[in-house]
Amino acid sequence: MEGEVGTCSSSLKCEIEGKGKMGGSGVVVVNVLESAKFPLSFWEIGVAVSVVLGYVMGLGCVYLTMPASDYSFLKLPRNLEDLQILRDHLESYTSDYTVQVLVGYCVVYIFMQTFMIPGTVFMSLLAGSLFGVFRGVALVVFTATAGASSCYFLSKLIGRPLVFSLWPDKLTFFRDQVARRRTRLLNYMLFLRVTPTLPNTFINVASPIVDVPYHTFFFATVIGIIPAAYVTVRVLILIIQLFMLSANDRIYFVLADFMVSGPCLLYPQNKMTYITILDL
């Protein structure tokens, strides 16, 4: 078969165009999966390990400054029961060791965001119950932005092979959308942050791959996560307050709270609606 070899994207997909022996023209797509080769080099693994060790050392310093006690309750919450246990224990420490708890919270949250570890929503819930609504929202926005930025730069260094291996289709879609909206990229990135069109973890790790400038990524992250941060921070506080009210008072409390925070929950859920709005 005589043909011309097309583009090859990171050795994952090669397109060969040409004519077959039986006549006519066609396109043959050859998928080259490098399953036998680990996608990261030794240097890239070393960078990732160094980042992990940095976070571990930060947590170790926080632990050494805390008083001697039983810290078996310290674990990443995976459900509301774990979250309630962690909150009950940390509440007493927060008043006496505010700086240590704050630093420990920030290190854990940023670490989870950097390496895309599930469970940050429970950390956001915990921030509201420990530090209040407004300080909790500010803390979540800061840590989420710092973690997303750390993920951005780490992905810029070593993330390209992993992104191509794990999300080739999503990456193609994201790259095409970014190329189409390059002149108003901040609006598009802000839109992605406030809607579930693409997962936030994917946006963090894929943005440097598709050449989204960091300043655009940063401002879209800071502004875009505020509504979600407010809602998640409010949830656990709302649950606690509901249990402290009588049955009749709960109805009025829920209605009043919905009038204040309800607009943060109201946005279209259809992806085609998103694309139509963006193309206006």
VMD Tcl script that draws the C-alpha trace (Angstrom):
set ca {
  {0.00 0.00 0.00}
  {1.39 3.33 -1.07}
  {0.52 6.13 1.24}
  {1.59 8.98 3.30}
  {2.14 8.78 6.98}
  {0.10 11.42 8.84}
  {0.57 12.85 12.24}
  {1.52 10.70 15.21}
  {0.36 12.08 18.57}
  {2.88 11.12 21.26}
  {3.33 7.65 19.76}
  {-0.24 6.76 20.73}
  {-2.10 7.09 17.41}
  {-0.79 7.22 13.86}
  {-2.97 7.94 10.86}
  {-1.96 6.42 7.53}
  {-3.74 7.66 4.45}
  {-3.43 5.98 1.07}
  {-4.97 3.70 -1.51}
  {-5.62 0.02 -1.06}
  {-4.84 -2.73 -3.56}
  {-8.53 -3.22 -4.40}
  {-8.95 0.36 -5.49}
  {-10.61 3.32 -3.87}
  {-9.28 5.44 -1.13}
  {-9.54 5.03 2.57}
  {-8.06 5.85 5.92}
  {-6.38 3.29 8.08}
  {-5.95 4.23 11.72}
  {-3.28 2.34 13.60}
  {-3.33 2.52 17.39}
  {0.08 2.10 18.93}
  {-0.28 1.36 22.62}
  {2.95 1.42 24.51}
  {1.66 -0.89 27.22}
  {4.99 -2.59 27.67}
  {6.77 0.67 28.49}
  {6.18 2.60 31.66}
  {5.11 6.13 30.64}
  {7.41 7.99 33.07}
  {11.18 8.21 32.95}
  {13.45 7.83 35.96}
  {13.86 11.62 36.22}
  {10.11 12.19 36.13}
  {9.54 9.60 38.85}
  {12.23 11.32 40.91}
  {10.40 14.66 40.63}
  {7.12 13.09 41.77}
  {8.80 11.33 44.70}
  {10.49 14.58 45.74}
  {7.12 16.36 45.82}
  {5.62 13.57 47.92}
  {8.54 13.69 50.36}
  {8.12 17.46 50.66}
  {4.49 17.07 51.71}
  {5.37 14.24 54.12}
  {8.05 16.38 55.75}
  {5.55 19.22 56.16}
  {3.07 16.93 57.88}
  {5.87 15.53 60.05}
  {6.78 19.02 61.24}
  {3.14 19.69 62.15}
  {2.92 16.40 64.02}
  {6.07 17.12 66.05}
  {4.65 20.44 67.28}
  {1.41 18.84 68.52}
  {1.05 17.59 72.12}
  {1.46 13.90 72.94}
  {-1.90 12.19 72.46}
  {-3.69 9.39 70.63}
  {-4.04 10.43 67.00}
  {-5.54 7.21 65.70}
  {-8.59 9.24 64.58}
  {-6.47 11.07 61.98}
  {-7.38 9.56 58.64}
  {-8.85 10.79 55.40}
  {-12.66 10.80 55.75}
  {-14.49 8.65 53.19}
  {-18.04 9.11 54.46}
  {-20.04 11.39 56.76}
  {-19.43 9.14 59.77}
  {-15.65 9.42 59.40}
  {-16.05 13.16 58.89}
  {-18.09 13.54 62.07}
  {-15.50 11.59 64.12}
  {-12.65 13.67 62.72}
  {-14.51 16.92 63.34}
  {-15.34 16.03 66.97}
  {-11.68 15.34 67.74}
  {-10.19 18.27 65.84}
  {-12.64 20.82 67.25}
  {-10.90 20.79 70.63}
  {-7.45 21.12 69.02}
  {-8.48 23.96 66.73}
  {-8.94 26.45 69.56}
  {-5.59 25.67 71.25}
  {-3.45 24.75 68.23}
  {-5.02 26.81 65.47}
  {-1.83 27.28 63.43}
  {-0.90 23.59 63.51}
  {-4.39 22.46 62.52}
  {-4.53 25.09 59.79}
  {-1.14 24.15 58.33}
  {-1.92 20.44 58.56}
  {-5.26 20.97 56.82}
  {-3.64 22.98 54.02}
  {-0.85 20.44 53.44}
  {-3.29 17.50 53.26}
  {-5.73 19.32 50.97}
  {-3.01 20.55 48.59}
  {-1.44 17.08 48.51}
  {-4.78 15.49 47.62}
  {-5.39 18.07 44.88}
  {-1.89 17.70 43.47}
  {-2.09 13.92 43.08}
  {-5.83 13.76 42.30}
  {-6.69 11.75 45.43}
  {-10.49 11.50 45.92}
  {-11.99 12.96 49.09}
  {-11.40 16.71 48.86}
  {-15.16 17.30 49.12}
  {-15.03 15.92 52.69}
  {-12.09 18.22 53.43}
  {-14.21 21.14 52.22}
  {-17.05 20.06 54.51}
  {-14.57 19.86 57.39}
  {-13.33 23.43 56.79}
  {-16.78 24.87 57.35}
  {-17.39 23.04 60.60}
  {-13.97 23.91 62.02}
  {-13.47 27.50 60.88}
  {-16.94 28.84 60.02}
  {-18.52 29.69 56.69}
  {-16.51 32.68 55.45}
  {-13.13 31.59 56.76}
  {-13.90 28.06 55.57}
  {-14.73 29.28 52.06}
  {-11.53 31.37 51.97}
  {-9.51 28.37 53.17}
  {-11.04 26.02 50.61}
  {-10.52 28.49 47.76}
  {-6.89 29.01 48.79}
  {-6.03 25.32 49.21}
  {-7.96 24.23 46.11}
  {-6.21 26.88 44.00}
  {-2.80 26.01 45.46}
  {-3.40 22.31 44.87}
  {-4.65 22.88 41.33}
  {-1.61 25.06 40.61}
  {0.72 22.42 42.02}
  {-0.98 19.81 39.84}
  {-0.67 22.14 36.83}
  {3.09 22.59 37.19}
  {3.72 18.95 38.07}
  {1.75 17.88 35.00}
  {3.73 20.36 32.89}
  {6.91 18.61 34.00}
  {5.94 14.94 33.94}
  {2.23 14.61 33.16}
  {2.13 14.47 29.36}
  {2.67 10.68 28.98}
  {0.08 9.89 31.66}
  {-2.57 12.20 30.23}
  {-2.16 10.75 26.74}
  {-2.40 7.24 28.18}
  {-5.36 7.74 30.51}
  {-7.63 10.27 28.73}
  {-6.87 10.40 24.99}
  {-10.48 11.15 23.96}
  {-11.08 13.81 26.61}
  {-7.75 15.39 25.81}
  {-8.65 15.63 22.12}
  {-12.00 17.24 22.98}
  {-10.38 19.68 25.42}
  {-7.62 20.63 23.00}
  {-10.12 21.35 20.22}
  {-12.30 23.49 22.49}
  {-9.31 25.48 23.74}
  {-8.10 26.07 20.17}
  {-11.55 27.31 19.11}
  {-11.86 29.71 22.03}
  {-8.29 30.96 22.28}
  {-9.34 34.64 22.05}
  {-11.76 34.31 25.01}
  {-10.10 31.50 26.85}
  {-10.67 32.93 30.33}
  {-14.44 32.83 29.81}
  {-14.26 29.22 28.68}
  {-12.03 28.11 31.58}
  {-14.25 29.94 34.05}
  {-17.24 28.20 32.51}
  {-15.59 24.79 32.94}
  {-14.93 25.51 36.62}
  {-18.56 26.30 37.46}
  {-20.11 23.47 35.40}
  {-19.48 19.70 35.32}
  {-18.60 19.60 31.61}
  {-15.15 18.19 32.42}
  {-13.86 16.93 35.81}
  {-11.77 19.46 37.71}
  {-8.99 16.91 38.20}
  {-8.74 16.46 34.43}
  {-8.72 20.23 33.87}
  {-5.86 20.61 36.36}
  {-3.66 17.98 34.76}
  {-4.56 18.61 31.10}
  {-4.42 22.42 30.97}
  {-0.63 22.68 30.57}
  {-0.72 19.94 27.95}
  {-3.10 21.94 25.72}
  {-1.19 25.21 26.32}
  {-3.60 26.99 28.65}
  {-1.57 29.91 30.11}
  {-1.11 29.73 33.86}
  {-2.55 33.21 34.54}
  {-5.76 32.19 32.73}
  {-5.83 28.89 34.62}
  {-5.22 30.66 37.95}
  {-7.92 33.34 37.67}
  {-10.49 30.87 36.33}
  {-9.77 28.54 39.26}
  {-9.93 31.21 41.95}
  {-13.21 32.68 40.71}
  {-14.83 29.52 39.42}
  {-14.61 27.38 42.55}
  {-16.15 29.96 44.89}
  {-19.80 28.83 44.35}
  {-18.98 25.15 44.86}
  {-16.78 25.98 47.87}
  {-19.58 27.95 49.50}
  {-22.11 25.17 48.98}
  {-19.88 22.39 50.34}
  {-18.74 24.47 53.31}
  {-22.36 25.24 54.19}
  {-23.58 21.63 54.01}
  {-22.12 20.22 57.23}
  {-22.95 23.39 59.17}
  {-26.51 23.15 57.89}
  {-26.79 19.50 58.96}
  {-25.53 20.29 62.46}
  {-27.90 23.23 62.81}
  {-30.85 21.18 61.58}
  {-30.30 18.55 64.26}
  {-30.35 21.30 66.90}
  {-33.74 22.67 65.78}
  {-37.26 21.44 66.32}
  {-39.24 19.86 63.50}
  {-41.22 23.06 62.76}
  {-38.18 25.32 62.86}
  {-36.30 23.09 60.39}
  {-38.75 23.90 57.60}
  {-38.29 27.67 57.96}
  {-34.54 27.26 58.33}
  {-34.22 25.23 55.11}
  {-36.38 27.69 53.16}
  {-34.39 30.68 54.39}
  {-31.06 29.00 53.62}
  {-32.20 28.00 50.14}
  {-33.15 31.61 49.34}
  {-29.59 32.64 50.17}
  {-27.52 29.80 48.71}
  {-29.96 28.26 46.25}
  {-28.80 30.29 43.22}
  {-25.36 28.67 43.55}
  {-26.98 25.33 42.76}
  {-28.99 26.46 39.73}
  {-27.10 25.99 36.49}
  {-27.93 23.97 33.33}
  {-27.04 20.28 33.36}
  {-27.07 19.58 29.62}
  {-23.71 19.63 27.85}
  {-25.29 20.81 24.59}
  {-26.68 23.80 26.49}
  {-23.13 24.63 27.60}
  {-21.77 24.53 24.08}
  {-24.73 26.58 22.72}
  {-24.24 29.27 25.37}
  {-20.50 29.47 24.71}
  {-21.04 29.83 20.97}
  {-23.37 32.83 21.32}
}
mol new
graphics top color blue
foreach p $ca { graphics top sphere $p radius 0.5 }
foreach p [lrange $ca 0 end-1] q [lrange $ca 1 end] { graphics top cylinder $p $q radius 0.2 }
display resetview
